[in-house]
């Protein structure tokens, strides 16, 4: 009985270490990605319908909040993969369309913005 109790206690302790909140750097980067969308002149396609940047940001914020509550996002890359790439409901990929540019997968757009935030790419459109 004591060994089972010890095992359960260890499992609980380890599970607390596995789930972690995003670091301050990750939070800044995710906020920066949201800000880049808000500051852009781009539109965001979700499930076949184009949305303005404000509506898109609200949608992505709701998804991010959901992921945070469940400890499912620790990095900016996870935010892109789990919130900004495709619809959780339909599985359809999101698109971003900026003036004078063809539409592109939202994942590519956000990865480029992340590279820019980290100083290794061009600023957002």
CORMOGI-V113619 format. One line per field, one symbol per residue. ss: DSSP state (a for helix, b for strand, c for the rest). psi: psi as a letter, one per 30 degrees, with the letter a starting at -180 (. if undefined). Layout:
ss=???
psi=???
//
This chain:
ss=caaaaaaaaaaaaaaaaacccccaaaaaaaaaaaaaaaacccbbbbccbbbcaaaaaaaaaaaaaaaaaccccccaaaaaaaaccbccccccbcbbbccccccbbaaaaaaaaaaaacccccccc
psi=eeeeeeeeeeeeeeeffekllkleeeeeeeeeeeeeeeflgllkkkhfkkkleeeeeeeeeeeeeeeefghgjfleeeeeefegelkfeffkkllkjlkgklklkeeeeeeeeeeeegggllll.
//
